[in-house]
Amino acid sequence: MSTVYFVRHGQTLFNVLRRKQGFCDSPLTELGIQQVHRAGAVLRERGIEFDHFYSSPSERAVDTLQIVLGEIGRAGAPFEMVKGLKEQNFGLFEGLTEDVNAPKDVRGFYAQFEGEDEDEFLERVHACVADLMARPGHDQVLMATHGGVLWFTLLAAGKESLAYPDRPQPIPNAAVLVCNWDGEHLDPVELIDPER
């Protein structure tokens, strides 16, 4: 059994402005940088010996991983940027305000507007993780990614109860989702909010 640690990027400028950022990007804020330092500190305190590191190619995820690597004493460690770990593509809604979010419980909304539907998104992420974890020596792996990746991983496993429903953002910035990997499936076991 291997373990995958998904870390969501810290707060970004678009998070503050309430703008949708899937494939588009914005930088971490000062608060976001602090959040990521705390996430790295939590991982350091747990004494996890990571053997491989991956990141979405989005700047906000790459910066997150680099900060975490510094916190866990692995600054400058090699990592691979992987497109499969990117956030869901919101198509023509990229960069627009959160006021134009898809209606609740409507699936496939963004596919109508040149984006990805939820099933395509989840399939992409799962195929990416399966490909990476099939490589030799992948026992404790850290992947810097996005809120949608964490959320849909929880949903696919029926483990959304691990999220924080009492908060406006059930997957906080810089949260770490710990998942067991059995060679085929991700089984979420813990969602760490470094702010708590």
C-alpha positions as CSV (number, residue, x, y, z in Angstrom):
1,M,0.0,0.0,0.0
2,S,1.4,3.4,-1.0
3,T,0.3,6.9,0.2
4,V,-0.4,9.9,-1.9
5,Y,-0.5,13.4,-0.2
6,F,-2.3,15.9,-2.3
7,V,-1.6,19.5,-1.2
8,R,-3.9,22.3,-2.5
9,H,-2.2,25.5,-3.4
10,G,-2.3,28.4,-1.0
11,Q,-4.6,31.4,-1.4
12,T,-4.2,33.2,-4.7
13,L,-5.1,36.6,-6.0
14,F,-8.1,35.1,-7.9
15,N,-9.3,33.5,-4.7
16,V,-9.4,36.9,-3.1
17,L,-11.1,38.4,-6.1
18,R,-13.5,35.5,-6.2
19,R,-12.6,34.6,-9.8
20,K,-12.7,31.1,-11.3
21,Q,-9.2,29.8,-11.9
22,G,-9.1,26.4,-13.5
23,F,-6.6,26.3,-16.3
24,C,-6.0,30.1,-15.9
25,D,-3.7,31.2,-13.1
26,S,-2.9,33.8,-10.6
27,P,-0.1,34.2,-8.0
28,L,-0.1,33.2,-4.4
29,T,-0.9,36.1,-2.0
30,E,1.2,36.8,1.1
31,L,-1.5,34.9,3.1
32,G,-1.3,32.0,0.6
33,I,2.5,31.8,1.1
34,Q,2.0,31.7,4.9
35,Q,-0.6,29.0,4.6
36,V,1.7,26.8,2.5
37,H,4.5,27.3,5.0
38,R,2.2,26.0,7.7
39,A,1.2,23.0,5.5
40,G,4.9,22.2,5.0
41,A,5.5,22.5,8.7
42,V,2.6,20.0,9.4
43,L,4.2,17.5,7.0
44,R,7.6,18.0,8.5
45,E,6.3,17.4,12.0
46,R,4.8,14.1,10.8
47,G,8.2,13.0,9.7
48,I,7.1,11.7,6.3
49,E,9.9,10.5,4.1
50,F,8.7,11.4,0.6
51,D,10.2,9.5,-2.3
52,H,8.7,11.5,-5.2
53,F,7.3,14.9,-5.9
54,Y,4.9,16.1,-8.6
55,S,3.0,19.3,-9.3
56,S,0.4,20.7,-11.6
57,P,2.2,23.0,-14.1
58,S,0.1,26.0,-12.8
59,E,2.3,28.6,-11.2
60,R,0.2,28.5,-8.0
61,A,0.8,24.8,-7.5
62,V,4.5,24.9,-8.5
63,D,5.2,27.7,-6.0
64,T,3.2,25.7,-3.4
65,L,5.4,22.6,-3.9
66,Q,8.6,24.6,-3.8
67,I,7.6,26.2,-0.5
68,V,6.6,22.9,1.0
69,L,9.9,21.3,-0.1
70,G,11.8,24.0,1.7
71,E,9.7,23.4,4.9
72,I,10.3,19.6,4.9
73,G,14.1,20.1,4.4
74,R,14.1,19.1,0.7
75,A,14.6,22.5,-0.9
76,G,15.8,22.0,-4.5
77,A,14.6,18.4,-4.7
78,P,13.7,17.4,-8.2
79,F,10.0,17.3,-9.1
80,E,8.0,16.8,-12.3
81,M,5.2,19.1,-13.5
82,V,2.3,17.0,-14.8
83,K,-0.6,18.4,-16.8
84,G,-3.0,15.7,-15.5
85,L,-2.9,17.3,-12.1
86,K,-4.3,20.6,-13.3
87,E,-7.6,22.0,-12.0
88,Q,-10.9,21.4,-13.9
89,N,-11.1,23.4,-17.1
90,F,-14.0,25.9,-16.8
91,G,-13.9,26.8,-20.5
92,L,-15.4,30.2,-21.3
93,F,-16.0,30.7,-17.6
94,E,-12.3,30.9,-16.8
95,G,-11.4,34.1,-15.0
96,L,-15.0,35.2,-14.5
97,T,-16.3,35.8,-11.0
98,E,-17.7,33.1,-8.7
99,D,-21.2,34.7,-9.3
100,V,-21.4,32.7,-12.5
101,N,-20.7,29.3,-10.9
102,A,-22.6,26.3,-12.3
103,P,-26.0,25.8,-10.8
104,K,-25.9,23.4,-7.8
105,D,-26.1,19.7,-8.6
106,V,-25.9,20.3,-12.4
107,R,-23.3,18.0,-13.9
108,G,-21.6,18.6,-17.2
109,F,-22.3,22.3,-17.1
110,Y,-18.8,23.5,-18.2
111,A,-18.6,21.0,-21.1
112,Q,-21.2,23.1,-22.8
113,F,-18.9,26.0,-22.7
114,E,-15.6,24.4,-24.0
115,G,-14.6,23.2,-20.5
116,E,-14.5,19.7,-18.9
117,D,-17.4,17.9,-17.3
118,E,-16.8,16.4,-13.9
119,D,-16.4,12.8,-15.2
120,E,-13.8,13.9,-17.7
121,F,-11.9,15.8,-15.1
122,L,-12.0,13.0,-12.6
123,E,-11.0,10.4,-15.3
124,R,-8.0,12.7,-16.3
125,V,-6.8,13.0,-12.7
126,H,-7.2,9.3,-11.9
127,A,-5.4,8.2,-15.0
128,C,-2.6,10.6,-14.2
129,V,-2.2,9.4,-10.6
130,A,-2.4,5.7,-11.7
131,D,0.3,6.3,-14.3
132,L,2.6,8.1,-11.8
133,M,2.0,5.6,-9.0
134,A,2.8,2.6,-11.3
135,R,6.4,3.8,-11.5
136,P,8.8,1.9,-9.2
137,G,9.6,3.2,-5.8
138,H,6.5,5.3,-5.3
139,D,5.6,4.7,-1.7
140,Q,5.2,8.2,-0.1
141,V,4.3,10.7,-2.9
142,L,3.5,14.4,-2.6
143,M,1.5,16.1,-5.3
144,A,0.8,19.8,-5.4
145,T,-2.5,20.4,-7.1
146,H,-5.9,22.1,-6.8
147,G,-9.1,22.2,-4.7
148,G,-11.1,20.4,-7.4
149,V,-8.7,17.5,-7.4
150,L,-9.1,17.1,-3.7
151,W,-12.9,17.6,-3.7
152,F,-13.6,15.2,-6.6
153,T,-11.3,12.6,-5.1
154,L,-13.4,12.7,-1.9
155,L,-16.6,12.5,-3.9
156,A,-15.5,9.6,-6.0
157,A,-14.7,7.6,-2.8
158,G,-17.8,8.7,-1.0
159,K,-15.7,10.4,1.6
160,E,-16.9,14.0,1.3
161,S,-17.6,13.8,5.1
162,L,-13.8,14.3,5.5
163,A,-14.2,17.9,4.2
164,Y,-15.2,20.9,6.3
165,P,-18.9,21.5,5.5
166,D,-19.2,24.2,8.1
167,R,-16.8,26.4,6.2
168,P,-17.5,28.5,3.0
169,Q,-14.6,26.6,1.4
170,P,-14.9,22.9,2.4
171,I,-11.4,22.3,0.9
172,P,-9.3,25.1,2.5
173,N,-6.3,26.6,0.8
174,A,-3.1,24.6,1.5
175,A,-5.2,21.6,2.8
176,V,-3.5,18.2,2.5
177,L,-5.6,15.2,1.5
178,V,-4.0,11.9,2.5
179,C,-5.0,8.9,0.4
180,N,-4.0,5.3,0.4
181,W,-3.3,3.9,-3.0
182,D,-3.8,0.2,-3.6
183,G,-2.7,0.1,-7.2
184,E,-6.1,1.0,-8.6
185,H,-8.0,3.3,-6.2
186,L,-7.4,6.3,-4.1
187,D,-8.9,5.9,-0.6
188,P,-8.9,9.2,1.2
189,V,-8.2,8.8,4.9
190,E,-7.6,12.3,6.2
191,L,-8.0,15.9,5.2
192,I,-5.5,18.1,7.0
193,D,-6.3,21.8,7.4
194,P,-3.0,23.4,8.5
195,E,-4.9,26.4,9.9
196,R,-6.6,24.3,12.5
